[in-house]
Amino acid sequence: MLRIKGYDVSISPGPVAAIKLCKNMSFYLIITDQRMPVIYGSELATVAKHLQPATKIILISGSSERMCDIDTMMAVDDYVQKPRDNGQILEVINEIFKKPFTAIG
């Protein structure tokens, strides 16, 4: 869906590979599911934000409660509740990039 909309997309087979990608490539946006093998999406978000502070992160979760710990709240720019549709994800992406970027440094 994102490629059809003109986005350049990288797909990772899991969170450990995603962290390796974050160490070797720059991303404007990371979309991750909360439930994954080895580590949760919230943990991936925290590591990714540490590696790439300007990267925007969307966390998709089937849980009815948002992640409440401080590290997750600082790392994640927005949440999408499951079940979700592609239109909802595109709306969140558009909304995230309407916000001004914050200089980190």
N, C-alpha and C positions, 0 to 999 in steps of 0.2 A: 504494500500500500504506500509506504513512504517513497520507494523508488519511483512509483508511478507519478507521485507528486513532485518529482525532481530532486529529492534528497539523495545524497551519497550515503549509503548504508553499509556498515560493517556488522556482521553477526558473529557472536561468540557462542561456542558450544556449552559454555558454563562460566561460572563466576571466576574461577582461577584463571582461565584463558582470557577473560575480560580484563582482569587486573593486569595481565601481561600486555594486552593491547594498550591499556592506559599508560603503561610505562614507555611504550614505543611509538604511539601515535597521539595526535591531539584530536579532541572531539568537542563539538559545540553542545551536543546533547547525548545523554545516555538514558535509555529506557530499560528498566529492569523489573522483573517480577520479584516479589518478596520471597516466595517459596522456591528455593533452588537447592540442589545438592551441595554439600560441603559448607557453604555459608549462606546466610540470608541476603536478600537484596539490599536490606538496610545496611548491612555490613559492607557490601560491595560499594554502596553509595558513599559511605564514610571514607573508605580507602580511595575511591575514585576522586572524590572532592579534595582529599589531601594531595593527591598527585596532580590534579588539574582543577585548581580553585575556581576558575571562570566557567567550567563546564556546567551546564544545566542538567539536572537529573530528575526524571519522573519515575516514581515507584508505583508499580501496579500491585494491588493486594486484594485478596478475597476476604480478608478480615474486615469486620465492620468497624473496627477501631483503628485509628491512625497510629503510626509508630510514635511513641511519646518520649523516647529518650532524647536527651539534648543533642548527642552526636548525629542522630538521624534527622532531627529537626533542622540542624544546621546544614546538613548535606543535601537534603531533598528539597527541590524547588516546588514540586507539586505531586499530588497523589491521584491515581485513577482507581476507582473501586471496580472490582469484578462483579458481575459480568460487565464488560465494556464493549463498545463498538468502535470501529475505526474513526468515525466522525468525532467521537468524544476525545480520542487521543489527539487528533488534529487540532481540535479546539484548544486543548491544553497546551500543545506546542505553540500555537499562534499566540496564546495568552502569555506564555513564559517569555517569548521573544519580544513582546511589546514592552516588558519591564526594562528599565535602563540597566545596563551592565554596571556592576560595582567593581571598581579598581581594587585589586588585591595586591598587597605588596608592602 
